[in-house]
Amino acid sequence: MTAIADLSATDLDQRLRQTRQEYEAFRARGLKLDMTRGKPAPDQLDLAAGMLALPGNRDHFTEAGEDARNYGGLQGLPEARALFQAMMGADAGRIVVGDNSSLALMHDCLVWALLKGVPGSARPWSKEEAPAFLCPVPGYDRHFALCEEFGIRMLPVPLTGEGPDMDRVEALAADPSVKGMWCVPKYSNPSGEVYSDAVVARLAAMATGAPDFRLFWDNAYAVHHLTEERRAIANILDLCQAAGHPDRAFVFASTSKITLAGAGLALFASSPGNVRWYLARAGKRTIGPDKLNQIRHVRFLRDDAGLQRHMDGHRRLLVPKFDAVDAALQARLAGTGAARWTKPAGGYFITVDAVDGTARRVVELARDVGLALTPAGATWPKGQDPRDSGLRLAPTFPSLDEVRLASEGIALCILLAGLEQQQAAIGG
């Protein structure tokens, strides 16, 4: 297919008219489809339906013989912490199992750092002048929303395909006002990239201006593979320890996209000092987590092998949807120069880089034909994508037929926006 930029004025005009006709025909279908959020589909949630009968009527005692219906157990049940040792890259003593939301754990750690400081702090972060976080882009909008909520400056750092641009990270981290960095190191939201061992090692070892600098290591997609290869990343906790920065990493994860999205387990792992700091703060907030849900997960998943088998079921459901998006984009856009897109090996998203200056137009065109997309710019701090090119597609929740339809429409909108941009550029 001829690239848009290589079309003659006459061919461009003809192609634009044809694409507009196809767009109007698509709009006439009267569809209403949503590709905005990375939620598990009902059939994925059904994979964990057996959990709803657990624990049984007389099966609510822990392995230590304690009644899980009662108060206590702030750090989480030992058997629940042991279940997630491989996923978290830490021994059970350095893991905390909370309630259902890892985002809530990140929120709490950030707020407590602002109010109290962290181990190694001279003062609470809120007492520092203009504290800042490094933000790899494109990134997770809810991370950025937390910074915005609490007035933390955000410093974008580009991703390279193997993680953040480390030369840029190291230069920015030399500033004492830079207190932390958001990282989604495996199957990143939304780019799907995996941090290389070299990048992880540099993050662990780099010099920082702030002695209490923290990596907010959101390993949300640790076991969320889309291929038979189970990609592994370097262990950030071990590397930080070896580099002489044992307290640098706060590691977060959850089972929200493993078992039940609204009734999973949130996980925190770090150094012994950071775990003590976390529990001291958390002990003022709660008497203990939902231990019945922890028992439920232990009895259902059993061990790491059981966890991996369960995730194989997710992969079988998700791969056809991701393939459908790729097929639709290939059919409509390959060779046109209108977009580039990722083919992730894991995670929940596909990133599309449309022609600069067209992402907002694509979202607008999609809305007009009944397709809801994540707002353009959402994967940048404050929603400000300087190139206005990034789009995040979330194919997990709709049915496969809906994903096929939506992907067809999205590809059509991307092409139309690219053609319109080219016509404007040549003064048509």
C-alpha positions as CSV (number, residue, x, y, z in Angstrom):
1,M,0.0,0.0,0.0
2,T,1.3,3.4,-0.9
3,A,2.4,5.6,2.0
4,I,0.2,8.6,2.6
5,A,3.2,10.9,2.3
6,D,4.0,9.6,-1.2
7,L,0.5,10.1,-2.6
8,S,0.0,12.7,-5.3
9,A,-2.5,15.4,-4.6
10,T,-5.0,13.7,-6.9
11,D,-4.5,10.3,-5.4
12,L,-4.6,11.8,-1.9
13,D,-7.9,13.5,-2.6
14,Q,-9.4,10.2,-4.1
15,R,-8.1,8.2,-1.1
16,L,-9.6,10.7,1.4
17,R,-13.0,10.6,-0.3
18,Q,-13.0,6.9,-0.3
19,T,-12.0,6.7,3.4
20,R,-14.7,9.2,4.4
21,Q,-17.3,7.1,2.6
22,E,-16.1,4.0,4.5
23,Y,-16.1,6.0,7.7
24,E,-19.7,7.1,7.2
25,A,-20.8,3.5,6.4
26,F,-19.2,2.4,9.7
27,R,-20.9,5.2,11.6
28,A,-24.2,4.0,10.1
29,R,-23.9,0.7,12.0
30,G,-24.8,2.5,15.2
31,L,-22.3,0.7,17.3
32,K,-21.5,1.4,21.0
33,L,-18.1,-0.2,22.0
34,D,-15.7,0.6,24.8
35,M,-11.9,0.1,24.5
36,T,-11.0,2.5,27.3
37,R,-9.9,0.5,30.4
38,G,-7.9,-2.6,30.9
39,K,-10.4,-4.6,32.8
40,P,-10.7,-8.4,32.8
41,A,-13.6,-9.8,30.8
42,P,-16.4,-11.8,32.4
43,D,-14.9,-15.1,31.1
44,Q,-11.6,-14.2,32.7
45,L,-13.3,-13.6,36.0
46,D,-15.1,-16.9,35.6
47,L,-11.7,-18.7,35.7
48,A,-11.7,-17.9,39.4
49,A,-15.4,-18.7,40.1
50,G,-14.3,-21.7,42.3
51,M,-13.0,-19.2,44.8
52,L,-16.5,-18.0,45.7
53,A,-17.1,-21.2,47.6
54,L,-13.9,-20.8,49.6
55,P,-13.2,-21.1,52.5
56,G,-15.8,-23.6,53.4
57,N,-18.2,-23.4,56.4
58,R,-15.7,-24.9,58.8
59,D,-12.5,-24.1,56.8
60,H,-11.7,-20.7,58.1
61,F,-8.6,-21.6,60.1
62,T,-5.1,-20.7,59.0
63,E,-2.2,-23.2,58.8
64,A,-1.2,-22.0,62.3
65,G,-4.7,-22.8,63.5
66,E,-5.8,-19.2,64.0
67,D,-9.4,-18.1,63.2
68,A,-9.1,-16.0,60.0
69,R,-12.5,-14.4,60.8
70,N,-11.0,-12.3,63.6
71,Y,-8.8,-9.3,63.9
72,G,-5.0,-9.2,63.4
73,G,-2.4,-10.4,61.1
74,L,-1.3,-7.0,59.8
75,Q,1.4,-8.3,57.5
76,G,-0.8,-11.0,56.0
77,L,-1.0,-14.8,56.6
78,P,2.4,-16.5,56.3
79,E,0.9,-19.0,53.8
80,A,-0.4,-16.2,51.6
81,R,3.0,-14.4,51.7
82,A,4.7,-17.6,50.8
83,L,2.4,-18.2,47.8
84,F,3.6,-15.0,46.2
85,Q,7.4,-15.2,46.9
86,A,8.3,-16.0,43.4
87,M,6.1,-13.4,41.9
88,M,7.3,-10.7,44.2
89,G,11.0,-11.7,44.2
90,A,11.2,-11.6,48.0
91,D,11.0,-14.1,50.8
92,A,7.8,-14.2,52.8
93,G,9.3,-12.1,55.7
94,R,9.7,-9.1,53.3
95,I,6.2,-9.3,51.8
96,V,3.0,-7.6,53.0
97,V,-0.4,-8.9,51.8
98,G,-3.1,-6.2,52.1
99,D,-6.6,-5.9,50.8
100,N,-7.7,-5.7,47.2
101,S,-5.9,-2.7,45.7
102,S,-2.2,-2.2,44.9
103,L,-3.0,1.3,43.9
104,A,-4.2,1.9,47.4
105,L,-0.8,0.7,48.7
106,M,1.0,3.0,46.4
107,H,-1.3,5.9,47.5
108,D,-0.5,5.1,51.2
109,C,3.2,4.9,50.7
110,L,3.2,8.2,48.8
111,V,1.1,9.9,51.4
112,W,3.1,8.5,54.3
113,A,6.3,9.6,52.6
114,L,4.9,13.1,52.3
115,L,3.7,13.2,55.9
116,K,6.4,11.2,57.7
117,G,9.3,10.6,55.3
118,V,10.7,7.2,54.6
119,P,13.8,5.4,56.1
120,G,16.7,7.6,55.3
121,S,14.7,10.8,55.1
122,A,15.9,14.0,56.9
123,R,12.4,15.3,56.9
124,P,9.0,14.5,55.4
125,W,8.9,14.8,51.6
126,S,6.2,17.5,51.9
127,K,8.7,19.7,53.7
128,E,11.1,19.6,50.8
129,E,10.9,22.4,48.2
130,A,9.0,21.2,45.1
131,P,9.5,17.4,45.4
132,A,9.4,15.6,42.0
133,F,9.0,12.1,40.5
134,L,10.5,10.7,37.3
135,C,7.7,9.5,35.0
136,P,8.5,7.1,32.1
137,V,6.3,7.9,29.2
138,P,4.0,6.7,27.9
139,G,2.9,5.5,31.3
140,Y,0.1,4.7,33.7
141,D,-2.4,7.5,34.1
142,R,-3.3,6.6,37.6
143,H,0.4,7.0,38.7
144,F,0.4,10.5,37.3
145,A,-3.0,11.2,38.9
146,L,-1.5,10.5,42.3
147,C,1.4,12.9,41.7
148,E,-1.0,15.6,40.5
149,E,-3.3,15.0,43.5
150,F,-0.5,15.8,46.0
151,G,1.3,18.5,44.1
152,I,4.4,16.4,43.1
153,R,6.2,17.6,40.0
154,M,6.4,15.1,37.2
155,L,9.4,14.9,35.0
156,P,8.8,12.8,31.8
157,V,11.5,10.3,30.7
158,P,11.2,8.6,27.4
159,L,11.1,4.8,27.1
160,T,13.5,3.2,24.7
161,G,12.0,-0.3,24.1
162,E,14.1,-1.8,26.9
163,G,13.0,0.6,29.7
164,P,13.5,4.3,30.4
165,D,16.3,6.3,28.9
166,M,18.8,5.7,31.7
167,D,21.2,8.6,30.7
168,R,18.2,10.9,31.2
169,V,17.1,9.2,34.4
170,E,20.6,9.4,36.0
171,A,20.9,13.1,35.0
172,L,17.5,14.0,36.6
173,A,18.0,11.8,39.6
174,A,21.1,13.8,40.6
175,D,18.7,16.6,41.7
176,P,18.0,16.2,45.5
177,S,14.4,17.3,44.9
178,V,13.7,14.2,42.8
179,K,12.3,11.8,45.4
180,G,11.1,8.8,43.4
181,M,10.3,7.2,40.1
182,W,7.3,5.3,38.8
183,C,8.2,2.0,37.0
184,V,6.1,-0.6,35.4
185,P,9.0,-2.9,34.6
186,K,7.3,-5.8,32.9
187,Y,4.8,-5.6,30.0
188,S,4.6,-1.9,30.8
189,N,1.3,0.0,30.8
190,P,0.7,0.9,28.0
191,S,3.8,0.1,25.8
192,G,4.2,-3.5,26.8
193,E,7.9,-3.3,27.0
194,V,10.1,-5.2,29.4
195,Y,13.0,-3.5,31.3
196,S,16.3,-5.1,30.3
197,D,18.6,-6.5,32.9
198,A,21.0,-3.6,32.2
199,V,18.4,-1.0,32.9
200,V,17.3,-2.6,36.1
201,A,20.9,-2.8,37.3
202,R,21.4,0.9,36.5
203,L,18.2,1.8,38.4
204,A,19.4,-0.1,41.4
205,A,23.0,1.3,41.4
206,M,22.6,4.9,40.2
207,A,23.7,7.8,42.3
208,T,20.8,10.0,43.5
209,G,20.7,13.4,44.9
210,A,18.1,12.4,47.4
211,P,19.4,9.8,49.9
212,D,15.8,8.7,50.4
213,F,15.0,8.2,46.7
214,R,12.4,5.4,46.1
215,L,11.6,3.4,43.1
216,F,7.8,2.8,43.1
217,W,8.1,-0.6,41.2
218,D,4.6,-1.5,40.1
219,N,5.0,-5.0,38.8
220,A,1.3,-5.2,37.9
221,Y,1.8,-7.6,35.0
222,A,4.4,-9.9,36.6
223,V,2.7,-13.1,35.4
224,H,0.5,-11.7,32.6
225,H,2.0,-13.4,29.5
226,L,0.6,-13.4,26.0
227,T,3.1,-15.9,24.7
228,E,4.3,-19.3,25.9
229,E,7.5,-17.7,26.9
230,R,7.3,-16.4,30.5
231,R,9.5,-13.4,30.3
232,A,11.6,-12.7,33.5
233,I,13.1,-9.5,34.7
234,A,16.1,-8.9,37.0
235,N,15.3,-8.9,40.7
236,I,15.3,-5.2,41.7
237,L,15.4,-5.9,45.4
238,D,18.4,-8.2,45.1
239,L,20.2,-5.7,42.9
240,C,19.5,-2.7,45.2
241,Q,20.9,-4.7,48.1
242,A,24.0,-5.6,46.2
243,A,24.5,-2.0,45.1
244,G,24.3,-0.7,48.7
245,H,20.8,0.8,48.4
246,P,18.7,-1.9,50.2
247,D,15.8,0.5,50.9
248,R,15.5,1.9,47.3
249,A,12.7,-0.2,45.9
250,F,9.0,-0.4,46.9
251,V,7.6,-3.4,44.9
252,F,3.9,-3.5,44.3
253,A,1.6,-6.1,42.7
254,S,-1.8,-7.6,43.0
255,T,-4.1,-10.4,42.0
256,S,-6.7,-8.0,40.5
257,K,-6.0,-9.3,37.0
258,I,-5.3,-12.8,38.2
259,T,-8.4,-13.8,40.2
260,L,-11.2,-11.3,40.8
261,A,-10.5,-7.7,39.9
262,G,-12.6,-6.2,42.7
263,A,-11.7,-8.9,45.3
264,G,-8.1,-9.7,44.8
265,L,-5.0,-9.3,47.1
266,A,-2.6,-6.3,47.1
267,L,1.0,-7.0,47.7
268,F,4.0,-5.0,48.9
269,A,7.6,-6.2,49.1
270,S,10.8,-4.4,50.1
271,S,13.7,-4.3,52.5
272,P,13.2,-5.3,56.1
273,G,13.5,-1.6,57.1
274,N,10.9,-0.5,54.6
275,V,8.5,-3.3,55.6
276,R,8.8,-2.2,59.3
277,W,8.2,1.4,58.2
278,Y,5.1,0.3,56.2
279,L,3.6,-1.8,59.0
280,A,4.2,0.9,61.6
281,R,2.2,3.3,59.4
282,A,-0.5,0.7,58.4
283,G,-1.0,-0.3,62.0
284,K,-2.6,3.1,62.6
285,R,-4.9,2.7,59.7
286,T,-6.2,-0.9,60.2
287,I,-6.4,-3.8,62.6
288,G,-5.6,-6.2,59.8
289,P,-6.6,-7.2,56.3
290,D,-9.2,-9.6,55.0
291,K,-7.6,-12.9,55.9
292,L,-10.6,-14.9,54.6
293,N,-9.7,-13.7,51.2
294,Q,-6.1,-14.6,51.7
295,I,-7.1,-18.2,52.7
296,R,-9.4,-18.2,49.6
297,H,-6.4,-17.4,47.3
298,V,-4.1,-19.9,49.0
299,R,-6.7,-22.7,48.7
300,F,-7.5,-21.9,45.1
301,L,-4.1,-21.2,43.6
302,R,-2.2,-23.5,46.0
303,D,1.4,-22.7,44.9
304,D,3.3,-20.8,42.2
305,A,2.8,-23.6,39.7
306,G,-0.9,-23.3,40.3
307,L,-0.7,-19.6,39.8
308,Q,1.1,-20.1,36.5
309,R,-1.5,-22.7,35.3
310,H,-4.3,-20.2,36.1
311,M,-2.5,-17.5,34.1
312,D,-2.3,-19.9,31.1
313,G,-6.1,-19.8,31.1
314,H,-6.1,-16.0,30.9
315,R,-3.6,-16.2,28.0
316,R,-5.8,-18.5,26.0
317,L,-8.7,-16.0,26.3
318,L,-6.7,-12.9,25.6
319,V,-4.4,-13.8,22.7
320,P,-7.2,-14.0,20.1
321,K,-8.3,-10.4,21.1
322,F,-4.8,-9.0,20.8
323,D,-4.3,-10.8,17.5
324,A,-7.6,-9.3,16.3
325,V,-6.4,-5.8,17.0
326,D,-3.1,-6.5,15.2
327,A,-4.9,-8.0,12.2
328,A,-7.2,-5.0,11.8
329,L,-4.4,-2.5,12.1
330,Q,-2.3,-4.5,9.6
331,A,-5.1,-4.8,7.1
332,R,-5.9,-1.1,7.1
333,L,-2.7,0.7,8.0
334,A,0.3,-1.4,6.9
335,G,2.5,0.5,4.5
336,T,0.5,3.8,4.9
337,G,2.8,5.5,7.4
338,A,-0.4,6.4,9.3
339,A,0.7,4.6,12.5
340,R,3.1,2.2,14.3
341,W,1.9,-0.1,17.0
342,T,3.1,-2.6,19.5
343,K,2.6,-6.3,19.5
344,P,3.2,-7.0,23.2
345,A,4.3,-10.3,24.7
346,G,2.3,-9.6,27.8
347,G,0.2,-7.2,29.7
348,Y,-3.2,-5.6,28.9
349,F,-2.6,-2.9,26.3
350,I,-1.5,-2.0,22.8
351,T,0.1,1.3,22.1
352,V,-0.4,3.0,18.8
353,D,1.7,5.9,17.6
354,A,-0.4,7.8,15.1
355,V,0.8,10.6,12.9
356,D,2.0,13.5,15.1
357,G,-0.9,15.9,15.8
358,T,-3.7,13.4,15.1
359,A,-4.3,11.4,18.3
360,R,-7.0,13.8,19.6
361,R,-8.6,13.8,16.2
362,V,-8.6,10.0,16.2
363,V,-10.4,9.9,19.6
364,E,-12.9,12.4,18.3
365,L,-13.6,10.4,15.1
366,A,-13.9,7.2,17.1
367,R,-16.4,8.8,19.5
368,D,-18.6,9.9,16.6
369,V,-18.9,6.3,15.3
370,G,-19.6,4.9,18.8
371,L,-16.1,3.8,19.9
372,A,-14.9,4.9,23.3
373,L,-11.1,5.2,23.5
374,T,-8.8,6.3,26.3
375,P,-8.4,10.1,26.0
376,A,-5.4,11.1,23.9
377,G,-2.6,12.3,26.1
378,A,-3.7,10.1,29.1
379,T,-0.4,8.2,29.1
380,W,1.5,11.5,29.7
381,P,1.6,13.6,32.9
382,K,-1.3,16.0,33.1
383,G,-2.6,14.5,29.8
384,Q,-0.2,16.5,27.8
385,D,1.4,14.4,25.0
386,P,3.7,16.9,23.3
387,R,3.4,15.1,19.9
388,D,-0.3,14.4,20.2
389,S,0.3,10.9,18.7
390,G,-0.1,8.3,21.4
391,L,-3.2,6.1,21.7
392,R,-3.7,3.3,24.2
393,L,-6.0,0.4,23.2
394,A,-7.5,-1.9,25.8
395,P,-8.8,-5.0,24.1
396,T,-9.3,-7.2,27.2
397,F,-12.9,-6.5,28.3
398,P,-15.0,-6.5,25.2
399,S,-16.0,-9.8,23.6
400,L,-13.8,-11.1,20.7
401,D,-16.5,-10.1,18.1
402,E,-16.6,-6.6,19.7
403,V,-12.9,-6.3,19.6
404,R,-12.8,-7.2,15.9
405,L,-15.5,-4.5,15.2
406,A,-13.9,-1.9,17.3
407,S,-10.4,-2.5,15.9
408,E,-11.8,-2.2,12.3
409,G,-13.3,1.2,13.3
410,I,-10.2,2.4,15.1
411,A,-7.9,1.6,12.2
412,L,-10.3,3.5,9.9
413,C,-10.3,6.5,12.2
414,I,-6.4,6.5,12.4
415,L,-6.2,6.4,8.6
416,L,-8.8,9.1,8.1
417,A,-7.0,11.4,10.6
418,G,-3.7,10.7,8.8
419,L,-5.1,11.5,5.4
420,E,-6.7,14.7,6.7
421,Q,-3.4,15.8,8.2
422,Q,-1.6,15.2,5.0
423,Q,-4.1,17.1,3.0
424,A,-3.8,20.1,5.4
425,A,0.0,19.9,5.1
426,I,0.0,20.3,1.4
427,G,-2.6,23.0,1.5
428,G,-5.5,21.0,0.2
